[in-house]
Amino acid sequence: MKTEACETVCVHEEDVKHVQQNLPELKGVSLIFKALADETRLKIAYSLTLKNELCVCDVAAIIQSSTATASHHLRYLKDIDLAKSEKRGKLVYYRLADNHVGQLVKIAHEHAKEGERHEST
């Protein structure tokens, strides 16, 4: 049986000290991953990598939900600075906050596809 843990305790003090001294605050990063951990919000974010902006009605159609549900998810993404909105007339359009968000979503998707390829071999 292959073990996933050390068989003996051996702490590399200098490595631990280096990491502890250089580890940044990650609460904001955690919030991003929490938001994108929801499959619906991830689908919305990915959709916004395919089309630069979408109105709430378009997003509702894409995720097959009510406009209220789509609006709720979009507002969540906006509240943690993953998306931006703009009202034009009677419509509200959303887009990703910046290129980093789109890159993060696409990189995660590529990584997941690689994992699927490894599982099938």
Phi, psi and omega per residue, in radians:
M1 nan 2.277 -3.136
K2 -1.393 2.234 -3.132
T3 -1.655 2.565 -3.123
E4 -1.856 0.124 -3.112
A5 -2.258 2.759 3.073
C6 -1.078 2.523 3.122
E7 -1.515 -0.202 3.087
T8 -2.498 2.728 3.127
V9 -1.499 2.139 -3.137
C10 -2.611 1.628 -3.111
V11 -1.517 2.211 3.103
H12 -1.560 1.564 -2.973
E13 -0.907 -0.798 -3.099
E14 -1.154 -0.678 3.101
D15 -1.122 -0.784 -3.137
V16 -1.091 -0.804 -3.132
K17 -1.082 -0.760 3.129
H18 -1.036 -0.839 -3.120
V19 -1.135 -0.799 -3.131
Q20 -1.044 -0.654 -3.124
Q21 -1.306 -0.385 -3.061
N22 -1.942 0.028 -3.132
L23 -1.334 2.045 -3.119
P24 -1.375 2.991 3.023
E25 -1.186 2.222 -3.037
L26 -2.025 0.212 -3.117
K27 -1.036 -0.764 3.130
G28 -1.101 -0.666 3.114
V29 -1.163 -0.719 3.113
S30 -1.045 -0.710 3.118
L31 -1.119 -0.667 3.101
I32 -1.085 -0.858 -3.118
F33 -1.178 -0.576 3.075
K34 -1.099 -0.770 3.136
A35 -1.096 -0.756 -3.090
L36 -1.423 -0.150 3.080
A37 -1.255 -0.347 3.072
D38 -1.382 2.123 -3.042
E39 -1.049 -0.626 3.132
T40 -1.162 -0.814 3.127
R41 -1.152 -0.616 3.086
L42 -1.136 -0.704 3.089
K43 -1.084 -0.704 3.105
I44 -1.121 -0.831 -3.131
A45 -1.076 -0.732 3.129
Y46 -1.143 -0.690 3.101
S47 -1.009 -0.652 -3.135
L48 -1.341 -0.112 2.959
T49 -1.519 -0.391 -3.127
L50 -1.521 -0.565 3.125
K51 -2.304 2.164 -2.994
N52 -0.950 -0.635 3.082
E53 -2.608 2.634 3.131
L54 -2.461 2.525 3.052
C55 -1.432 2.870 -3.104
V56 -0.990 -0.683 -3.139
C57 -1.105 -0.704 3.100
D58 -1.108 -0.777 -3.137
V59 -1.087 -0.733 3.110
A60 -1.035 -0.731 3.123
A61 -1.149 -0.708 -3.128
I62 -1.109 -0.787 -3.102
I63 -1.581 0.044 3.111
Q64 0.960 1.002 3.141
S65 -2.413 -3.129 3.028
S66 -1.324 2.837 3.076
T67 -1.156 -0.522 3.109
A68 -1.121 -0.755 3.123
T69 -1.158 -0.781 3.121
A70 -1.062 -0.779 -3.138
S71 -1.061 -0.717 3.115
H72 -1.043 -0.844 -3.139
H73 -1.142 -0.728 3.120
L74 -1.116 -0.721 3.119
R75 -1.110 -0.673 3.091
Y76 -1.062 -0.821 3.112
L77 -1.083 -0.672 3.121
K78 -1.192 -0.703 -3.095
D79 -1.094 -0.477 3.104
I80 -1.855 0.382 3.016
D81 1.125 0.548 3.032
L82 -1.661 -0.343 -3.124
A83 -2.422 2.816 3.064
K84 -2.254 2.709 3.136
S85 -2.270 2.776 3.090
E86 -2.586 2.224 3.101
K87 -1.557 2.253 3.068
R88 -2.239 1.858 -3.073
G89 1.134 -2.154 -3.124
K90 -1.677 0.037 -3.103
L91 -1.930 2.588 3.053
V92 -2.013 2.158 -3.141
Y93 -1.832 2.460 3.102
Y94 -2.074 2.621 3.024
R95 -2.530 2.871 3.087
L96 -1.197 2.620 -3.066
A97 -1.119 -0.640 3.114
D98 -2.885 3.101 -3.097
N99 -1.118 -0.485 -3.127
H100 -1.054 -0.677 -3.119
V101 -1.117 -0.813 3.116
G102 -1.094 -0.705 3.114
Q103 -1.100 -0.750 3.140
L104 -1.052 -0.796 -3.134
V105 -1.125 -0.786 -3.123
K106 -1.180 -0.705 3.115
I107 -1.110 -0.753 3.117
A108 -1.083 -0.697 3.119
H109 -1.121 -0.796 3.112
E110 -1.054 -0.740 3.141
H111 -1.099 -0.744 3.123
A112 -1.100 -0.695 3.108
K113 -1.121 -0.677 3.093
E114 -1.083 -0.739 3.107
G115 -1.078 -0.669 3.105
E116 -1.141 -0.682 3.121
R117 -1.135 -0.705 3.141
H118 -1.173 -0.619 3.140
E119 -1.198 -0.548 -3.079
S120 -1.472 -0.116 3.120
T121 -1.702 nan nan
